[in-house]
Amino acid sequence: MKRIANFRLVTALAALLPLASHAEQDAASSQNALGRELLSEMIAIDSTSEHGSTTVVAEKLAQRFVAAGFAPADVQVVGDDPKRRNLVVRLHGRGEREPVLLLAHLDVVEARREDWHVDPFTLTERDGYFYGRGTMDIKGGGAGLVSALLRLHREGVKPKGDYILALTAGEEDGVSNGVEWLLAHRPELIRSAYSINVDGGGPEIRAGKPAVLSVETAEKVFLSYTLTVHNPGGHSSLPTADNAIYRLAKALDRLSALQFPLRTNAATRGYYAGLAAFYSGQMAADMRAVAHEPSDPAALARLAATSAYNNSQLRSTCVPTLLKGGHAENALPQMAQATINCRLLPDEDFDQVDAALKRVVADPAVEIARVAPPKPSPPSPVDKALFALVASTAKSLWGPIPVSPYMAAGASDSVFLRAAGMPSYVFNGLPYDVDDDRSHGQDERILVDAYDQSLEFNYRLLKDL
């Protein structure tokens, strides 16, 4: 039954594409072929932090741009870390608007062959899907941007203003982060009116078709803590009540009950206002209720309880993600430590989060420390002209669907741009099933037809922007 459902979803997506002239069909077919070639090439290059390299991907793509006729001075592979370099490409426009930055990251998270049903570093087409590490996060989006710029250049299209493509390193683990490096060392390469980051957002498939196109205008703040217990230890044959692992476990159990207050912001109110039209009954009523200010507390509680996604949109969260402790099988632990990862609403008071953790842990023997300083960034204002163009481009492919601002529960490189004063809008044209997002997980995949549609979406949007 799952395969039948998948087939129907793919068929429904394909049927959404409007009829086009033979010339347009030929151009789209050529772009699809190039897009698939690019995606296959990028997936095949291991760009994990553990044993891969973004430099290899950057150099391979740079060769394509130069071979296509881009001036070498407009195609630069830059960065201090030999394995973590970044590609910056400029497509010159008519100078009628300021440059726009197009952003994607080249690095991907680790994927072990024994954990997957296919080779994660080979693009595999099966049952209407492309499988491979990075298809969703975010080489699929990066390949789409490369394809669009190459097509615009090939067709002699001169946009209203410059496009600057930045394909960067270090987004996943923060090491030698490419956007941070460019802002610190080569800001002139990426100086723009705003950025379009393809690392999130896009058309959400609900009931088998794109229902709403989300544009991230804000994201939660990433802040991790360590909870550490120290103890003199001793021989395991002489256990004591004051065991570091027990003490940490009790603190974590108390932490599991911590819930931050439910509340909304401009991004989440706009998101649920648009999404309510696709639901009925209590769910739709609650979405409409939380879209107003002040929000109804009962509606907030009901909506947050419907899914982990909705809960994360409506409150700050803290959760343990790593554990370590002990030093020998036959010794009492001298240390036990947990890492707590918090994703905080953009206006959260960090000192209040410190206080909340201290209060709920309720044990002075458990040391609480921030892993690194938080990096907050202000939300980006809704750009009405950009949102209108995104909506018209989406309508040309999928019919009228709302374009809604939203807040990302995860993190992206847009946090650095916003902090530096550059508005950033995170979205792409890749329709995705909200219940089948396998980013960072086993058998990561995207719909083949959705990928083809994203290539056309990118081209049409950038041609008119």
Buried (B, 14 or more C-beta within 10 A) or exposed (E): EEEEEBEEBBEBBBEBBEEEEEEEEEBBEEBBEBBBBBBBBBBBBBBBBEEBBBBBBBBBBBEBBBEEEBEEEBBBBBBEBEBBBBBBBBBBBEEEBEBBBBBBBBBBBBBEEEEBEBBBBEBBBEEBBBBBBBBBBBBBBBBBBBBBBBBBBBEEBEBBBBBBBBBBBBBBBBEBBBBBBBBEEBEEBBBBBBBBBBBBBBBBBBEBBBBBBBBBBBBBBBBBBBBBBBBEBBEEEEEEEEBBBBBBBBBBEBBEEBBBEBBBBBBBBBBBBBBBBBBEEEBBBBBBBBBEEEBBEEBBEBBBEEEEEBBBBBBBBBEBEEBEBBEEEEEBBBBBBBBBBBBBBBEBEBEEBBEBBEEBBEBEBBBBEBEEEBBBBEBBEBBEEBBEBBBBBBEBBBEEBBBBBBBBBBBBBBBBBBBBEBBBBBBBBBBBBEEBBBBBBEBBBBBBBBBBBBBBBBBBBBBEB
